[in-house]
Amino acid sequence: MIRKWNSEFENTEAEMSRFAVPQAKHYLTATLVAVIYPLLSYILIGFKPEQVLLVLIFISFYLATPTTRKFITGFSVFLVFWVIFDYMKAFPNYLYQNVHIRSLHELELSLFGISQNNTLITPNEYWAQNTSSFLDVVSGFFYLCWVPVPLAFAGYLFYKDRSLFLKFALTFLLVNLIGFTFYYLYPAAPPWYVQQYGFDFIAGTPGNTAGLARFDQFFGINLFHSMYAKSSNVFAAMPSLHSSYPVIVFYYGWKAKLKAVNILFGIIAIGIWFAAIYTSHHYVLDVLAGITCAVSGITLFNWLSKSNAAFKQFLKHYTRIIS
């Protein structure tokens, strides 16, 4: 019996030692990422300092320890999302379909228009005329949650339940892919575009902070200005993926049985939906489309994970790699 235990201990120790030191395949993967990603980025969208930072983060985590390798391998799902989003700059959606500006605005009016002084205005226009410093600040803080909250929640799941983490991350990616596809099928201008440029289409319009500029002005910073200056495409208002993300977080928070924390997730979701409209970044229709996009992505992922043998095998293999 003692001999058996010693044998098992030696095998375990050998296995741990084998993974503690990066192998040739790990160095090959790191090298490919370090070469292919910057080169492809340079060809498509030009060089940016953050590309180097992204490569350095990936390589350092991937080669440092087995734990950090598992971490970055799991979170690579989010890196893939970011790279695809960034590369959309090379393929503006308005080159492939007509941009919906007036038609979307008029549909919003017909469904959610507010009567004011015998004139029908959109909810965005109503709030643009009825702003307050309190709502400016609260909306700004809620809007800042759109990526940090999903990433923080993903970090929690990574250490509590790797299988659920992977499902959350892949659902997040799938919802984004659905949203990106819709961007190209139905390019749409945000409310602030109509307020600033009217109904004429102007290709290459730069990103705009819109109502979030009031948050920057209140604190004397350029936070949202710097974020929207890097916008991939302003004609991607429908669906609102800002509105999709809190739905995914809330769903997986429910799956993780977080109870009180999920109440907070629900409040954040409602806050982001309101902020999207209040700041004129999205119509009510965009928000509803974003919620629908999230529900569709969650439903599709659940169906694939239960009904598709190849996808189930992929999930098992990926979970094993990061566990």
C-alpha positions as CSV (number, residue, x, y, z in Angstrom):
1,M,0.0,0.0,0.0
2,I,2.8,2.4,0.9
3,R,4.6,1.5,-2.3
4,K,1.4,2.3,-4.2
5,W,1.1,5.7,-2.5
6,N,4.7,6.5,-3.2
7,S,4.2,5.6,-6.9
8,E,1.1,7.8,-7.2
9,F,2.9,10.7,-5.5
10,E,5.8,10.4,-7.8
11,N,3.5,10.3,-10.8
12,T,1.6,13.4,-9.6
13,E,4.9,15.2,-8.8
14,A,6.2,14.4,-12.3
15,E,2.9,15.6,-13.9
16,M,3.1,18.9,-11.9
17,S,6.7,19.4,-12.9
18,R,5.9,18.7,-16.5
19,F,3.3,21.5,-16.6
20,A,5.3,23.9,-14.3
21,V,7.9,24.6,-17.0
22,P,6.6,25.8,-20.4
23,Q,6.9,23.2,-23.1
24,A,7.9,23.7,-26.7
25,K,4.2,24.0,-27.8
26,H,3.7,26.8,-25.3
27,Y,6.6,28.8,-26.7
28,L,5.3,28.1,-30.2
29,T,1.8,29.4,-29.3
30,A,3.3,32.5,-27.7
31,T,5.5,33.1,-30.7
32,L,2.6,32.8,-33.2
33,V,0.5,35.2,-31.2
34,A,3.4,37.7,-30.9
35,V,3.9,37.6,-34.7
36,I,0.5,37.1,-36.3
37,Y,-1.7,39.4,-34.2
38,P,0.5,42.6,-34.6
39,L,1.1,41.8,-38.3
40,L,-2.6,41.3,-39.1
41,S,-3.5,44.4,-37.0
42,Y,-1.0,46.5,-38.8
43,I,-2.4,45.4,-42.2
44,L,-6.0,45.9,-41.2
45,I,-6.1,48.9,-38.9
46,G,-2.5,50.1,-38.5
47,F,-0.2,50.0,-35.5
48,K,-1.5,51.0,-32.0
49,P,0.4,50.8,-28.7
50,E,-2.3,48.8,-27.0
51,Q,-1.6,46.0,-29.4
52,V,1.8,45.6,-28.0
53,L,0.4,45.7,-24.5
54,L,-2.1,43.0,-25.3
55,V,0.6,40.7,-26.7
56,L,2.8,41.3,-23.6
57,I,-0.1,40.5,-21.3
58,F,-0.9,37.3,-23.1
59,I,2.7,36.1,-23.4
60,S,3.6,36.9,-19.8
61,F,0.5,35.1,-18.4
62,Y,0.8,32.2,-20.8
63,L,4.5,31.5,-20.0
64,A,4.7,32.5,-16.3
65,T,3.0,29.6,-14.4
66,P,0.5,26.8,-15.0
67,T,-2.1,28.8,-13.1
68,T,-1.6,32.0,-15.2
69,R,-1.6,29.9,-18.4
70,K,-5.0,28.4,-17.5
71,F,-6.2,31.9,-16.6
72,I,-5.2,33.6,-19.9
73,T,-6.3,30.5,-21.9
74,G,-9.8,30.9,-20.4
75,F,-9.9,34.7,-20.7
76,S,-8.7,34.5,-24.3
77,V,-12.4,34.2,-25.2
78,F,-12.7,37.8,-24.2
79,L,-9.5,38.7,-26.0
80,V,-11.0,37.2,-29.2
81,F,-14.1,39.4,-28.7
82,W,-12.0,42.5,-28.4
83,V,-9.8,41.7,-31.4
84,I,-12.9,41.1,-33.6
85,F,-14.5,44.3,-32.4
86,D,-11.3,46.3,-33.1
87,Y,-11.0,44.8,-36.6
88,M,-14.5,46.0,-37.5
89,K,-12.8,49.4,-38.1
90,A,-11.3,47.8,-41.3
91,F,-14.7,46.9,-42.6
92,P,-17.2,49.7,-41.9
93,N,-20.8,48.3,-42.1
94,Y,-22.0,51.2,-44.1
95,L,-20.0,50.0,-47.0
96,Y,-22.3,46.9,-47.3
97,Q,-25.8,48.2,-46.5
98,N,-27.7,51.5,-46.4
99,V,-27.6,53.1,-43.0
100,H,-31.0,53.4,-41.2
101,I,-31.3,56.9,-39.9
102,R,-34.7,58.5,-40.5
103,S,-36.6,55.2,-40.6
104,L,-35.4,54.1,-37.2
105,H,-36.0,57.5,-35.7
106,E,-39.6,57.6,-37.1
107,L,-40.3,54.0,-35.8
108,E,-39.1,55.1,-32.4
109,L,-41.4,58.0,-32.5
110,S,-44.4,55.9,-33.6
111,L,-43.9,53.4,-30.8
112,F,-42.4,55.4,-27.9
113,G,-42.9,59.0,-28.8
114,I,-43.7,61.5,-26.1
115,S,-46.0,64.4,-26.8
116,Q,-44.5,67.8,-25.7
117,N,-45.9,71.2,-26.8
118,N,-48.0,69.5,-29.5
119,T,-44.9,67.9,-30.9
120,L,-43.9,64.2,-30.8
121,I,-40.3,63.6,-29.5
122,T,-38.3,60.5,-28.8
123,P,-37.5,59.5,-25.2
124,N,-33.9,60.5,-26.0
125,E,-35.0,64.0,-27.0
126,Y,-37.1,64.3,-23.9
127,W,-34.2,63.5,-21.6
128,A,-31.9,65.8,-23.5
129,Q,-34.2,68.6,-22.6
130,N,-34.6,67.4,-19.0
131,T,-31.1,66.6,-17.8
132,S,-29.8,66.9,-14.2
133,S,-26.3,66.6,-12.7
134,F,-27.5,63.7,-10.6
135,L,-28.7,61.7,-13.6
136,D,-25.6,62.7,-15.5
137,V,-23.3,61.2,-12.8
138,V,-25.5,58.1,-12.1
139,S,-25.9,57.3,-15.8
140,G,-22.1,57.7,-16.3
141,F,-21.3,55.3,-13.5
142,F,-23.8,52.7,-14.8
143,Y,-22.5,53.0,-18.3
144,L,-18.9,52.4,-17.0
145,C,-20.2,49.0,-15.7
146,W,-20.8,47.5,-19.2
147,V,-17.4,45.7,-19.4
148,P,-15.8,45.8,-15.9
149,V,-18.8,44.0,-14.3
150,P,-18.8,41.1,-16.8
151,L,-15.1,40.8,-16.5
152,A,-15.1,40.9,-12.7
153,F,-17.9,38.3,-12.7
154,A,-15.9,36.1,-15.1
155,G,-13.0,36.4,-12.7
156,Y,-15.2,35.2,-9.9
157,L,-16.5,32.3,-11.9
158,F,-13.0,31.3,-13.0
159,Y,-12.0,30.6,-9.4
160,K,-15.3,29.2,-8.2
161,D,-16.5,27.1,-11.2
162,R,-14.4,26.7,-14.3
163,S,-17.2,24.9,-16.3
164,L,-19.7,27.7,-15.6
165,F,-17.0,30.3,-16.3
166,L,-16.4,28.9,-19.8
167,K,-20.1,28.7,-20.5
168,F,-20.4,32.4,-19.5
169,A,-17.4,33.5,-21.6
170,L,-18.5,31.6,-24.7
171,T,-22.1,32.9,-24.3
172,F,-20.7,36.4,-24.1
173,L,-18.7,35.9,-27.3
174,L,-21.7,34.3,-29.1
175,V,-24.0,37.2,-28.1
176,N,-21.4,39.6,-29.5
177,L,-21.1,37.7,-32.7
178,I,-24.9,37.8,-33.2
179,G,-24.8,41.5,-32.5
180,F,-21.9,42.2,-34.9
181,T,-23.7,40.2,-37.6
182,F,-26.8,42.4,-37.1
183,Y,-24.6,45.5,-37.3
184,Y,-23.8,44.5,-40.9
185,L,-27.3,43.5,-41.8
186,Y,-28.9,46.6,-40.3
187,P,-26.5,49.6,-39.9
188,A,-28.2,52.1,-37.7
189,A,-27.4,55.6,-36.5
190,P,-27.7,56.4,-32.8
191,P,-30.0,59.2,-31.5
192,W,-27.1,61.6,-31.0
193,Y,-26.3,61.4,-34.7
194,V,-29.7,62.7,-35.6
195,Q,-29.5,65.4,-33.0
196,Q,-26.1,66.6,-34.4
197,Y,-26.2,65.8,-38.2
198,G,-29.9,65.3,-39.0
199,F,-30.9,62.6,-41.4
200,D,-28.1,62.9,-44.0
201,F,-25.6,60.0,-44.1
202,I,-22.0,61.1,-43.5
203,A,-19.5,58.3,-43.9
204,G,-16.6,58.1,-41.5
205,T,-18.4,60.1,-38.8
206,P,-16.2,60.0,-35.6
207,G,-17.4,58.6,-32.3
208,N,-19.3,60.9,-30.0
209,T,-19.7,60.9,-26.2
210,A,-23.2,62.5,-26.6
211,G,-24.8,62.8,-23.1
212,L,-21.9,61.1,-21.4
213,A,-19.9,64.3,-22.1
214,R,-21.8,65.8,-19.1
215,F,-20.2,63.2,-16.9
216,D,-16.8,64.1,-18.1
217,Q,-17.6,67.8,-17.6
218,F,-18.9,67.2,-14.1
219,F,-15.6,65.6,-13.0
220,G,-13.3,67.6,-15.3
221,I,-12.0,64.5,-17.0
222,N,-11.9,63.0,-20.6
223,L,-12.8,59.4,-19.7
224,F,-15.7,58.9,-22.1
225,H,-14.2,61.2,-24.7
226,S,-11.1,59.0,-24.9
227,M,-13.2,55.8,-25.0
228,Y,-15.5,57.0,-27.9
229,A,-12.7,58.4,-29.9
230,K,-11.7,54.8,-30.5
231,S,-15.2,53.7,-31.6
232,S,-15.1,51.0,-34.3
233,N,-18.2,52.3,-36.0
234,V,-20.8,54.8,-35.0
235,F,-23.5,53.2,-37.2
236,A,-23.8,50.2,-34.9
237,A,-26.5,51.3,-32.6
238,M,-28.9,48.4,-33.2
239,P,-28.7,46.2,-31.2
240,S,-27.3,47.8,-28.1
241,L,-24.7,45.4,-26.8
242,H,-24.3,47.6,-23.8
243,S,-27.8,46.4,-23.0
244,S,-27.0,42.8,-23.8
245,Y,-24.1,42.3,-21.3
246,P,-26.0,42.8,-18.0
247,V,-28.6,40.3,-19.2
248,I,-25.9,37.6,-19.6
249,V,-24.4,38.5,-16.2
250,F,-27.8,38.3,-14.6
251,Y,-28.6,34.9,-16.1
252,Y,-25.3,33.3,-15.1
253,G,-25.5,35.0,-11.7
254,W,-28.8,33.2,-11.3
255,K,-27.2,30.0,-12.5
256,A,-24.5,30.5,-9.9
257,K,-27.1,31.1,-7.2
258,L,-25.6,34.4,-6.1
259,K,-29.0,35.6,-4.7
260,A,-28.3,39.0,-3.2
261,V,-25.5,39.8,-5.6
262,N,-27.9,39.1,-8.5
263,I,-30.2,41.8,-7.2
264,L,-27.3,44.2,-7.7
265,F,-26.8,42.8,-11.2
266,G,-30.5,43.5,-11.9
267,I,-30.1,47.1,-10.7
268,I,-27.0,47.5,-12.9
269,A,-28.9,46.2,-15.9
270,I,-31.8,48.6,-15.4
271,G,-29.3,51.4,-14.9
272,I,-27.4,50.7,-18.1
273,W,-30.7,50.5,-20.1
274,F,-31.8,53.8,-18.8
275,A,-28.4,55.4,-19.3
276,A,-28.3,54.2,-22.9
277,I,-31.5,56.2,-23.6
278,Y,-30.8,59.1,-21.3
279,T,-27.4,59.9,-22.9
280,S,-28.8,59.6,-26.4
281,H,-26.5,56.7,-27.3
282,H,-29.4,54.4,-28.0
283,Y,-33.1,54.4,-28.8
284,V,-35.5,52.3,-26.7
285,L,-35.7,50.0,-29.8
286,D,-31.9,49.5,-29.6
287,V,-32.1,48.5,-26.0
288,L,-34.9,46.1,-26.6
289,A,-33.0,44.6,-29.5
290,G,-29.9,44.2,-27.2
291,I,-32.0,42.4,-24.6
292,T,-33.4,40.2,-27.4
293,C,-29.9,39.5,-28.7
294,A,-28.8,38.4,-25.2
295,V,-31.8,36.1,-24.8
296,S,-31.3,34.6,-28.2
297,G,-27.5,34.0,-27.6
298,I,-28.2,32.4,-24.2
299,T,-30.9,30.2,-25.8
300,L,-28.7,29.2,-28.7
301,F,-25.8,28.4,-26.5
302,N,-27.9,26.2,-24.2
303,W,-29.3,24.4,-27.2
304,L,-25.8,23.7,-28.6
305,S,-24.4,22.6,-25.3
306,K,-27.2,20.1,-24.9
307,S,-27.9,18.9,-28.4
308,N,-24.7,19.2,-30.4
309,A,-22.2,16.3,-29.7
310,A,-19.2,18.1,-31.2
311,F,-19.9,21.3,-29.2
312,K,-20.3,19.3,-26.0
313,Q,-17.0,17.6,-26.6
314,F,-15.4,21.0,-27.3
315,L,-16.7,22.3,-24.0
316,K,-15.3,19.3,-22.1
317,H,-11.9,19.6,-23.7
318,Y,-11.7,23.4,-23.1
319,T,-12.8,23.0,-19.5
320,R,-10.2,20.3,-19.0
321,I,-7.5,22.7,-20.3
322,I,-8.3,25.5,-17.9
323,S,-9.0,23.3,-14.9
